[in-house]
Amino acid sequence: MCNACGFPARPGVWTEAGAETAMDRTRARLMQGAVINRLLRPHGLVASDGGTVPGIQLATLTGATVIVDDLPALWQEVERMLGRPLDPLAG
């Protein structure tokens, strides 16, 4: 991919399926962020996809921050920060 122009466009992830318009994609990302944060807060982590930087910003409550490209990278980084696996489907 060209760093200057972003061509060719990077393919989206499966969580973006069905989002046809820019507004649909934005709405889906905001809803996805809310779910992710409900899963991460009990572990002292917060994710932000504010659109100001590419990717997803992951932070601890103490301020350690990392930016990841997508959801698979987010879960890998969560596990690295926690020092153990995290099953997002476990209740």
Number of C-alpha atoms within 10 A of each C-alpha: 9 8 6 6 8 9 9 8 9 8 7 9 10 8 12 15 10 10 14 9 9 9 10 13 16 15 13 17 18 15 11 15 18 14 11 19 17 13 19 18 13 9 14 13 22 20 22 18 17 13 11 8 10 12 18 21 19 23 18 18 11 8 9 10 15 16 18 17 11 14 16 10 14 20 18 13 16 22 14 12 17 13 9 9 12 16 10 10 6 6 5
